[in-house]
Amino acid sequence: MENTELMILAGADPETTSWGFCGQSGSIVMRWIKEAGIKCIAIAPDANYTTVKWADKWIPIRPNTDAALYLAIAYMWIKEETYDKEYIKTHVHGFEEFQKYVLGHEDGIPKTPEWASKITGTPARTIKALAREWASKRTSIGIVFGGPKIRGPYSTEPARLEAILLSMQGLGKPGVHMVRLLPTWTFGRVLPGVPTNIEIYSGAIEAIAAKGMPINPGSLWGLIPYKPPFIPKTLLPDAILNPPVSWYGTGAIMALVEDQFVKYTYPFEGYPEIHMIFNENGCLSTCWNEGYKTIEALRSPKIEFIVAVHPWFENDCKFADIILPACTVFETEDMAVKVDPPEYTIAWWVDKCIEPIGESKTDYEIMRLIAQKLGLKSYLEKFPEFEEFAKKIYEESICPKYMSWEEFKRKKIFFLPAPPPEEWEKIKKKLNVKPGLGYFYEDPLNNRLETFIGKLEFYSTGLAENFPEDTERPPVPHYIPYGETHQESLLHPRAKKYPLLMVSNHPRWRVHAQNDDIVWLREIPTCKIRGPDGYLYEPVWIHPIDAAKRGIKHGDVVKVYNERGTVLGAAYVTERIMPGVVSMDHGARVDLISIEDKIDRGGAINLICPSKTTSKNVPGMVVSAFLVQIEKANI
């Protein structure tokens, strides 16, 4: 960000998202950005916590219409010739095909600001001003994990278009980057963005494993491609209820580009269907797509046995045959390692606060006891008694070079020394470190990207070759309001019955489904709202215009519903959400009033989101930007 003048906060909320993953890093990074004099423009349906704290301007936009906004910006740049033509010639493939679509030569619809305004709810004058401001400054896009913007119908398209807009301004040149608003490890980089002991960093898979730091083998879950048999969580209900199901790609974070074109089908050849579920997190119903369908799958006669391992009787646990009570962190001895983000790399030992209550045992103990019953001698050898296991992985790490196991157990914490700023600058200079795609920007021929032809593909050769008939993810990214897979748009006839778009963010006062039981947090007005019946309801953000139309006042208990079911909440009437849009954070505890009628009062909004995936060939989750109606509830 050293040369960045303008930061586009594309639906990002590091003030909220970061603390569940890496403390207050999001707040620190945003403070750095503002101290550096970088102007911030936030684009989102809601004025989230980062927007109200740090942004210079908020541009409201309807959920899942970012693609239309981005196409209109590209239209402005093409018409006004304010894009980097030389960069396009040398670094980009397929600009001509993209230009045809933007200018309307493909479908007869020029993607003008006026066209986009009707879709996004953003005034055309604002779109024009944004396009000109963006093109006149060294501009980067800031994201965290993508949030609801990349968890909506057809959300591949705005993600692809963000890369295209950056490319039109010379992606990789000083000040023009895709910026992660948390100083996290970034796959493939020569060095991370902050001073880090390079003994543990190699820029690839070892960065996740914290090369040289103590690491539990299970921590690589989901990062490297799975080997069959496996099922994406997004398809689990359909795999149980409506087999066979097919999909493309493993979904692993560090999979190769080609992975997305590999087809898998459940049931796998030589394997039976699912008959038993071992559930260790207990939150499929509140954290994934269409929780009511997940509950239906858990109750299916096909599932003969469910084991839940969890500290609390909540969410999925209510459908288990056996619950193995797990200890809370207060009852557990443990060793933890922090490497992400790497502004400090530490290991620490956690003592128990209290002895385990009742029959509860640690997750580690539970797995060992099951292994003993099954006679799995090799497993028990690999995972001995916990302290022995912790000592083994500690002593295999880089830590004993600086602190012995005995001293570590006594002091409880170890900080891996990081180089001071002066030395860090020397390291970067020695390794010729370039920010972002700086190497590619300077020499695209000798620093090819991992795309099929090594350049930035405005026209995807991989999609054209593998999915030539896919209109939901075509070779050139499109704005797709609705289609075969989803009809969650205000432009679709369903909107007459369900006229509001629901946006569902990472929760401000939870970490996904964790912490919903912390009583003192409920005193915060944006955490829970006490209804007239004394129940603490999940807030539903609604604009005063939409509330007035429905006779709803702040604090009223409301029902949020569509054809998939009903969730109760309490109205939080605010101008921090744009008209026509409502918002409920995901992860609230499921508290069913009726399974048969599909009514929940806990505020678990994922119960009524779509069950279908991002698009027909993309098995991602869709848990935001879907149609609902809201009415005042009679309680």
N, C-alpha and C positions, 0 to 999 in steps of 0.2 A: 504493500500500500504506500510505499515511500513516495511515489509520483502520482498517486490518485488524487483527483480534485473533487470527484463526485462519486458517492456510493449509493447504488440503488438497493434498498432493502426489500428484496422480492419476497414478501410474505414472511420475512424472518423475525424471530422474537428471541434473540439470545438471552435477554433478561429472564425469560421463563424457561427456555429449553435447557440452558447450560447446567443449572444447579443439580439436575438429576443425573448428570453425566460427569461433570468436572467442576463442581463448586461454583464459585462466582466468576468464572473466567469470562462469561459473556458480558457481564457488567464492566469488567476490567478492559476488555477489548473495545467495547463501545466508548469508554472514556478515552482510551488511546486515540481512537479515530477522531473524536471531537477535539481533543487537545492538539491533534495534527492539523486542524483546520479543514477537515474534509466535510463537505456538505452532504447531508443524508436525506434522501427522498424515500419514504416508505410507501409501498404499494400493497394494499391488503383490504379485505372487506371490513376489518375491524381496526380501530386504533388500539393496537395491543400495547403491552407494557413497555416494550422497547420504543415503539413509536411515540408514546406520550412523554417518555423520558429523554430521548435522544434525537428524534427526527426533526429536520427543519421544515418538512412538509409531509402531509399525509394525503395520498391520492386513493380514495376509496374505489374499489372495483368489485364487481360481483364474483362470487366464487366460481372457479373453473372457467373463467373467460380471459385469463391472462394471454392465451394464444392469440386472441383477436387483437388485444392491445399491442402485442409485440409485432404482429403483422402490419398494423397501421403505422408503427414507428418505422419499420423497414420500408413501407410505402413512401413515407415522408423523405427518408434518406435517399431513396432511389430517385424520386422526383426532383429533389433539391440538390442531388449529387453531393451529399455530405458524408459519404462512406469512403473507406480507404480502397480505392480502385486497384492500386498496385498490389496491395496485400491480397486482394481477392484473386488476382491473376496468378500469384505464386504460391498461395497457401490453401486455396479452396478448390473443391471439386463440386460442380453442379450449380453454380450461381445462376446460370441462364434458366434452368428449370425452375428454380426458386423464384426468380424475377417474374417469370410467366404467371405463376400462381398469384403472386402479390399484386401484380398489375391487372389481374383479371383476364388474362389471355387464355387461361386454362378453363375457367368456369363462368366467365362473363361478369364476375363481380370484383371490381377493384377494391382492395382492402384499405379503403380510405379511413381517415379518422372519424368521419361521419358514420361510415358503416360500423366501425368498431364501437362507437359511442352508444349505438342502439343496443349492442350486445352487452357491453361492460357496465353501462350506467355511468361511465366516466365522460364528462363533457368533451366534445371534439376539440375545443380550444385548449383544454388541459393536455390532451394527447399531443397536439401540435407543439405546445410549449415544452413538454417533456422531451419530445424527439429532438427539438432544436437545442435544448439545454444539454442533453446527453451527447449529441454530436459535437458540441462546442468545447467540451471538457474531457480530460482524461478520466474516463468513467469505468468503474468496476461494479459488478453485481455481488452483493453480499447475501449469503445463505447460511443456515445452520445445518439442519438435517433435511430440509425441504418442507417439513411440516405438512399441513393439509393441502398445500398447493400441488404436491406430487403424490397425494393419496386421494385423488378424485378421478372421475371418469375420464379416460383418454389423457391422463396427465403426462404421458410421454411427450405430447406435442409441445406444451409450454416449456418443458425442460430442454427439448431440442432447439426451440426457438431462442431461448436465452443464449445458448452457445452460438447461434447464428448471429444474433445482434452484436455480441462481443466480437465475433469474427469480422463483422462489417466495419468495426472500428479498430481492427488490428490486434486481436487477442494475443497476449504475450508481450506486447510492447510495454514500455514503462507506464504503469498506471492503469493498464487495461487488463483486468484479470477476473476470474471467478474466485471470489474470496470466501474462505470458510471463516465464519465469524467466531470460531473457537480455535485456539492455537493447537489443534490436534495433529496427531501423526497424519501424514498424507502419503498414500501409497505411491511408491516410485520416485519420490523426491530425493535429491542428493542429501539434503539436510532438512530438518523441521524448521519452522519459522521463528523459534525462540532458542536461546542458548541451551544446548543439551549435550550431555556427555556422549560423544560420538562412539564410544566403545559399545554402546547398546543399540546403535542405529545403523541400519543398512538400507533403508529406503523401500523395503518390500515386506514380505511376510514376516520377517524377523522384527519389523517395527511393531506389528501387532503383538507378537509373542514377547516383545521387549527383550530382544536378544541379550542374553547375559543376565537378565533379571529372573527371579523365581516365577515360574509360570505353571499353572494347572493345565494339563493336557486338554481338559474340556473347554478351555477358553477360546480355542480356535473354531468352536461351533459356528457355523454359518458364514465363516470368512473364506474358507476354501471349498471348492465344489464337493457336494455329497456324492457318494456312490449309492446306486440303487440297492435296496428299495428305500424310497423317501416320498413324502407328499408335501407340497407347499401348504402352510397353514391356511392360506386363503381358499384352498380346495378341499380341506378335510371334511366339512359337512357333506359336500356333494360326493366325495369319495365313499363315504359311508352310506348315504341315502340313495345315490343315483349312479352307481358304477356302470360301465367303466368311465373314467375321466382321463383326459389327455392334456398335456401342457408342454411348453417349450422352456428349456433352461433350468438350471438348478436353483437359481435365485441367490447364489453365493456372492458375497461382496467382491471377492477377488477372482471371480471367474473370467476367463478370456472372452473376447468379443464373440467368438464362434459359439460359445456356450448357449446363447439365446436362441440358436437355431436347432438345437438338439431336442428331439421329441421324446417324451416319456409318457407311458400309459399305466394307469393303475386299474386293476391289480397287475403287478409285475409277473411276467412269466415265471412259473415255478414257485410262486408265493401265494398264500391264501389271502382272502380279504381280512380286514381288521376285525378281530373278535375281542380284543382287550385293549384298554387305554391306561397308560401309566402317566398321570398328570402331575407334574412337579411345580407348575406355576399358578395353576388355578384361576387363570383370567382370560381364557379363550372367549368367553361369553361377553366380556366387557371391553376387550382390547382389540378384537379382530372383527372381520366383516360379518354382518347380520347375525348378531348373537342369538336371536330367537331360533335361527336355523341351526346354529351350533348346539343349542339346547335340545332341539328335536333330534339331532344326530346322536347326542349323548344318551338320549332315552330310547334310541332305536333298539328293537329286539335283536338286531345283528350284534350289538355290543353286549357281550355276555358278562363282562366284568370290568369295573373301573376302580383303580387305586389312585387316591389323591395323597400327595405329600405336601403339607401346608401347615402353617401355624394357626390359621383362622378358618372357621367354618363359613366360607363365603364363596360367592360366584360358582365356579364349576364344582366345587367340593360338595355342593348340595345334591349333586347327581351321582356321587361316588358310592360304590358298594362298601369299600373300606377306606378309612382315612388314617394315615400314619401321621400322628401329630409331630410336626417339626418344631425345633426350638426357634425362638426369636434370636436376634443378634445379642440380646442381653443375657442369654443363657448359653452362649457359644464361645468356645476358644477358637480363634481363627488367626490366619495370617493373610494380610491383604497387600496388594502391590498396586501402585498408581503410576501409570506411564502415559496416560492419555487424558488431557494434553500434557506435553512434556516440559511445561515451564518449571516443574519440579518433579523429580522421579524418586519415589519413596517406597519403602516396604515398612509395614508396621505389624506388630503383634497385638492381638486383641484378647484381653482376659475376660472371663465371664463376670458379669455383674451379680448374677444370682444363679443358684443351681436350677437345672431344668424343672419345670413345673409338671406335675402329674407324670404321665407316661411319655412325655415328649423327649425326642432325641435329636441330635444334629442330623442334617441331611447326610453328612459323611458317614455317621454311625448307621443310619438307616440303610444306606446302600451296602455297607459292609455286612450287616446282619442278613440282608436278603441274599448276598453272595454266599454267606456261610450256609444258609438253608439250601441253596442250590448246589453247594459243593464246588464253587468256582475258585479253585485253589490259585490259579494264575492271577485272577483279579485281586484276591486278597494279598498276594505277594506284591503286586503293582501298587496297591493302595493299602499299606500297613496302617497301624494305629496312627491317629492324625498327627501327633507331635513328631513321630518318626518320619512320616511323609513330608511334613512341613520342613523339618530339618534337612531332609535329603534334597528337596528342590532348592532350598536356600543355599546349601553348600555346593550345589552344582552351578550356582549362579556367579555373577561377578561380585556379589556383596562381600564374601569373606576376604576379598582383597582389601577391603576398607574396614570391615567390622566382623568379628567372629560371631558364630551362632550364640555362644554364651553371653557375649556382650549385647547382642541384639535382643535376646530374651530379657536381659536385665534392663536395658534402656527402652525397649518396646518400639523403637523407631529408628530407621536408617534413611538418611538422605544421600542419594547418589550425587557426588560433587559435580557441578556444572561449570563450564568455563566462564570467567568474567567477560564482560562485554568487549574489552579490548582484544582478548585472545579469540573470542568468537568471530570478530571481524577478520582476524588473520586467517582463521580456519575457512571462512567463507571465500576469502580472496584466493587462498591456496587451492581450493577445490573449484574455483570459478563458478560459484553458485549464482544461478539466475532465478528470479522469482517466477512462479507460475509456469507458463509455457514459454519462458524467455528463450530457451535453447531453440525451440521450434520457430519462434519468431525470427531469430537471427539467422538460422540456417535450416530451412524446412527439408532440404534434400538429405542432409546427414543426421537429422533428428526427427525421423518419421514418427507419426502418431500410430496408435494401435488400431486405427481404422483399416479397412481392407486395402485402401490405396495409399495410406500413410498421410493423407491430408485431411483437413476439416471437410466433412462431407455434407453439403447442403442438400445433396441428392444421395440418399443412402444406397450404395451398391449392394450391401448385404440384404437389405429389405427388398430391393428390387429383384434380387436373385432368388431369395428364399420364400418371400411372401408377396408375389406380384399381384395377387388379387385382394390383399388386405386393405380395405378402405378405411380401417380404423387406425392404422399406423402406416400410411403410405410412404414411399421413398422421400418425398418432399413433405415436411411437417405441415399439417393443416389445422385450421380451427374446426373442431368437430363438436357441434352442440349436442347431438344425439345420434344413435345408430342402432345396429343390430344388438349390441351388448347392453347399452344404457339409454335410458330415456329420462335423464335427470336434468333437464334444462327448462328454463322459463319459456323457451321457444317451442316446447313440445306440448301437445294437448293435455298431458297429465297435469300440467301446471294450473289448469283451471280448477282442479280439485285440491291440489297441493301447491299453493302459490308462493311459498317461501323457500329459499335456499338455505340449508343448514351447513354451517361451517363448524368443524370440530377440531380444536387445537390440542396440542400437548397441554396438559393441565397446569395451571399456575401453582396450585397448592397440593399437587400430588406428583409422583413419578409414575406415569402410566396408572396402574391400579394400586400402587403403594401409597401409604400415608392417608388414605381416606378415613382412617379410624383415629387420627390424632385429634383429640377433642378440642384442644385450645386453638387449633387452626380454624375451627368452625366459627370462631368469633369474628373472623374477617368477613366483611360483607360480600366480597366476591368469591368466597369459598362456599358458604352455605347460607340459605335464607330460611328462617324459622316460619313455618306456615301456621295458620290458625289452629291446626290440630296438634301443634307442638313438634311436628316432624321437621327435621332439617333437610330441606330440598336443595338439589343442585340448581344453581342459577342458570337461567335462559336469557341471554342478552337479546333484547328486542328494541328496535327504534321506536321513539314516541309516536310516530305516524302509524306504524303497524299496530302498536298497542292500542291506540285510540280507536282504530277501526274495529277492534275486537272487544272493546270495553274492558281492557286489561289495565290494571294499575300496578305500580311497583310493589312487589311482594306477593301478588296474587299467585295462587297455585294454578298452573296451566298444564294442559296435556299437549304433548308434541306427538304427532302421529302421521302415518301414511299406511298404505295397504299391508305393510310388513308388521305393524304393531303400534303400541303406544308406550310412551315414556312420560312420567310426570316430572315437573320441575317448578321453580318459582321465578316469576318474571323479574328480570333486572332491566328496568327501562333506562336506556342510555343512548346518547347520540354518538357513542364510541362504536356503534355498529351502523352500517348504512341501511337505508330503507330497503325492504324486500329480502333482507338477510337476517337470520337468527344464528345464535352461537351457543353451543354447550361443549365444555371441555370433556374429553373422553376419559374413561377410567374409573368412573364412580361405581361403587358397589352395586351389584344387581340385588334388588329387593322386590321380588315378584309378588304382585297382588293376585294375579291369575296367570297360570301357564297356558291354559286353554284359550283365554281371551287375549293373551299376550299384552298384559298391562304390568308395567314396572314403575315403582315410585322412587327407586334409588337414583334415577337420573342417568342410567347407563345407556347413553345415546347410541352406542355401537349396536345395540339390540335391533335397531330399525334401519341401519344403513344397508346398502345393496350387498347381496351375496356374491354377485358376479365380479370378476377381476377387472383390472385396469382396462383391458380390451381383450378381444378373443384370443390373441396370441401372446398376451403379456399377463403373467399370473400375479400381478401386484394387488395390493389391497385398495379398496374404495371405501373410505370411511369419512368422507367429507364431500361437500358440494352436491348434496342430494335433496330432493324435494320433500317438504313436509307441510303440514298445516298446524296451526296453534289455536287453541281455544281455552277460555277460562274453565277450569275444572270445578265441578260441583262436589265438594267434599263435606 
